[in-house]
Every structure is written in structure tokens, then in C-alpha cells.
Amino acid sequence: MFSSKIAGIGMYVPNNVVTNQDLTKYMDTSDEWIQERTGIKERRYAHRTEETTTTMAVEASKIAIERAGITPQDIDFIVFATLSPDYYFPGCGVLVQRAMKMKEIGALDIRNQCSGFVYALSVADQFIKTGMYKNILVIGSEKHSFGLDFSTRGRNVSVIFGDGAGAVVLQPSSDDQSAILSTHLHSDGESAEILAMYNPGTHANHWTKEPLANFDEAPIGQMFMSHNMIDNAQNFPFMDGPSVFKKAVVKFPEVIVEALQANGYQPSDISVLIPHQANLRIAQFVQQKLGLRDDQVFNNIHKYGNTTAASVPIALCEAWEAGKIKKGDLVCLAAFGSGFTWASCLMKW
Ligand code: UT7
């Protein structure tokens, strides 16, 4: 069995910086509220028409591929994590394959929201371990700004999210000092509707048991996305923030400890923890619960907000570029989000 290692990493964020103050033009919110409750100062929004989830992913991938010392033609598999794809279908993986003129390789899209990148990394790790592939491109990318409710009604969600992309190239490891040690994946669908975008979808209120108002007036064939849904703003993400928060602060430490225990380590052994950038208060709670020093945890939510599947690879990339991660360091990635799904990955850099 081979181990896998990150051979190259890259990130891309759009140029357009949107401050908390900028958002007050659209909704009743304040810089003070957003900073105090989330730690976010600003986020990036993609260009409305010239940037998509895939184009941002391509920019991050170019850097990751170059840093791995290979070319796009050497990539033999793509795993793409996103909740904001260019098209409902096909997935973004094939769009990256086309845009980067890659060979006719396999391309897999992952739908695990905030845990998407760690899930994607786990899938890629298994393919490297079995010897099936040698250069896997793993991507997390999101263009949230295209589909948020920028009225006061949607402020609890829209102030949090930002756009961006991160990518890594995963290769077989040639030495024990650089390798993914383990990945740990979990889900609990009991709370699927607590953080979700219901529409468009095929559910017809089956799970929520709500009245069928959105659907019964829609002509056959227009139940996927009806005028009613748009009129009632049901095409935006929904989040019961406090419920998500409560679960996150339990599951984050749990899945990190699980990764450490599986490999015979303690929290004090962690060189750098990269938590999914959901809310600075969640990251601080996790840090406190595990007794980690400030220099053991990397956060950059103040600059980018929550970029969902992109947040872990963007933070990992920035931490590495800043010299905070060095060869042989024990790096832990951890994420929690919609589903609920949560996951961790422990690696020697
Ligand atoms: O990455 C995916 C996973 N997601 C998460 O982990 C998110 C977890 N949850 C959170 O981060 C927090 O719950 C939020 C940041 C979303 C919200 O913070 P909170 O401290 O839980 O606030 P809340 O939802 O309990 O709302 C408190 C008050 C409410 O007003 P009232 O009812 O007390 O008068 C909200 O209407 O804050 C109000 N509020 C806002 N005020 C100004 C909600 N959003 C805003 C806003 N600006 N943007």
C-alpha cells in the first residue's frame, strides 16, 4: 500500500473585496455585529459574469499543478468539491478537465458542503493507496455571491459566505515524513434541513411535510423551480445558525481527537490545526477545548468569510505560504457543515 502526500497546493480568491460596511447598503446589519458574532471583516465576491466556480478552481489548480512540478496532462483523476456548481449538472470536474485540456481522465464531483474538501481528499487518498492513480487534482471551490439573499431577511446567512478556491495535487509519498496518516468521515442526516438549500430540488416538501403551495399550482414539469418559489424567496440557503453552532462545537473536537487517537497522538502534538472557517467563535471554542496554543491554529476567516468547500484548502495554502507549515509537521484538517457532515484528516507535511 502506498501513502499519499500533498505535492502541490494553490489558491485563488477574486480581486473584489466586500467589507461588512459594504453589506449595510443592502441589509440591516453592521460591521460590529458581523465581527463580534463571526470574526469576519471582509470577503471576496467573484466577478458577476467573468468568474465562475470552475474558473476560480482552474486558477487555484494551475498553481497547485505547477508547484507539484507536473503539467495538467499528468493529472490522472479529478475530485471537485462544491455546493455552488456552474451547472446543476454536469459537475464542475468535467469543466476543469475541459478548461485545462487534460486527458480523458475520470472526474468526480463531491457534494458535502463545508466538509467537501476533506471528503474529497479522503477519496483521493484511497485511490493513491490502491495504486490506481498517481496525480490526483483535489479541488474545493465556491461562488456563493451568486445565490444569496441580500435583503435583511437573509442576513444571518449572506454576511457569512464568500467566494474562492483551493486545490492540491495528491501523489504517492516516497518517504514516511510526508504522508496522509488517516481520514475520518461522518454524517448525521437527522438535521439535514437545518442548513440547506431546498430548491431547486425534487423533494416536493416530502421531508418537511409543509403545505404543497409551491408545487400544487406549478404545471407538470415546472415543479423543480416554480415562480412561486422565487416569489417567496425559497431559492436561497436556509440556516438555523444557533443549532448548527451547538452541534459544530461538539463534533469538531470529537473528529480531531478521533484522528489523533487513531495515530497515537495528543492535541499537544499538533503543529497546525486548519479548522474549516465557519465562524471564529467556533474555532476559538475548539482551540480552548483541546488546549491548543494560538500558534497551533490557523484562521483567516476575517479576510474571506466562510468559503465552504474552499475554506480548508485556502487556509492550508495560506498557512503554508506564510511558512507556518514545514516538512514533517503534524497537520490536522477538520470540517463540519450541512448534512450534517463532518470530517478530519491528519497528515505529516
Ligand atoms: O459553515 C457551515 C456551518 N455553519 C456554521 O457553522 C454557522 C454556525 N452558526 C453561526 O455561526 C452563528 O449562529 C451565526 C453567525 C449564523 C449567527 O450568530 P448568533 O450569535 O447565533 O446569532 P442569532 O442567529 O442567534 O441571532 C441573534 C440576533 C437576532 O436578532 P434578535 O432575534 O435577537 O432580535 C438576529 O435577527 O442577531 C440578528 N441577526 C443579525 N443582526 C445583524 C442575525 N443576522 C444578523 C446580521 N446583522 N447579519
Residues whose N, C-alpha, C, O or C-beta is under 5 A from the ligand:
A	BS01	UT7	D28 T29 S30 W33 R37 T38 C114 R155 N156 V159 G241 P242 V244 F245 A248 A278 N279 N306 F336 G337 S338
